[in-house]
Amino acid sequence: MRFRITLLLLAPLVFGCAQAPNRGSAIPIADVRAQSAHLAPPPLAPIAAVVLPASALARFAGEYRSATDPLERIRFEIRDGAPGFAHAGGFDPVVPVGPRTFRLGPLAFEFTEPVFGTPTRFTFERGGRLATYIQSPTPWRPTMRELAAFEGLYRSEELDVEWTFALRDGRLEVHRKHFPEQALAPDEHDVLRLIDVFEDETLTRLLAFARDAAGTVTGFRLTTDGVADLGFARSR
């Protein structure tokens, strides 16, 4: 079983939050915080902040995805003139220390120069490795006719399950045994996002659809935490 660890920084303490497939395997956040509290961080050098105009900050705004995990995403936003990273339930402001560099406690985020037609990236060192995040493409805004192309019954031989997609009240829903109907959100072209909210976790799945030479949807590949490329074939 693989746990997914997301690092958040609430200066001056860095702590982790763990997500697990079920309640029995969940790691209590309080325990992680308690362990982190015993690690005395080295003193940080004073941050020499620079002042960047709003137009310069706005160039970096948007959603970014991990280069190694498409489900791991974070937004860089400007709130009340202050740049920072937005995540579920919070906002961590960062300090500009250069034209393309920002500091968040001990972490330094280095952005590439925004170029039209090329996704902006930022990198930072995490756990002794360099992590890279890439700006997400422009969100896909499909019409009802385009969403109708995904309606049908899909079966996974690997999971031995069937999912039915149907339009209702202006949205595309998935119907699954033992689950309530759930709306699918457009992600990028021919990719839909399914989010299930449970008592102890939120599970995000990406559904990347395939088409034949005539443009007809034939199935999709399912990616979620710890599992990738589970195949579903369209049966009708």
Secondary structure as UniProt FT lines:
FT   STRAND          4..10
FT   TURN            11..12
FT   STRAND          13..19
FT   HELIX           23..25
FT   HELIX           29..37
FT   HELIX           54..58
FT   TURN            59..60
FT   STRAND          62..66
FT   TURN            70..71
FT   STRAND          73..79
FT   TURN            80..81
FT   STRAND          82..87
FT   TURN            88..89
FT   STRAND          90..93
FT   STRAND          95..96
FT   STRAND          101..104
FT   TURN            105..106
FT   STRAND          107..111
FT   TURN            116..117
FT   STRAND          121..126
FT   TURN            127..128
FT   STRAND          129..135
FT   HELIX           144..148
FT   TURN            149..150
FT   STRAND          152..156
FT   TURN            157..160
FT   STRAND          161..168
FT   TURN            169..170
FT   STRAND          171..176
FT   TURN            177..178
FT   STRAND          182..183
FT   STRAND          185..186
FT   TURN            189..190
FT   STRAND          191..197
FT   STRAND          202..211
FT   TURN            213..214
FT   STRAND          217..224
FT   TURN            225..226
FT   STRAND          227..234
//
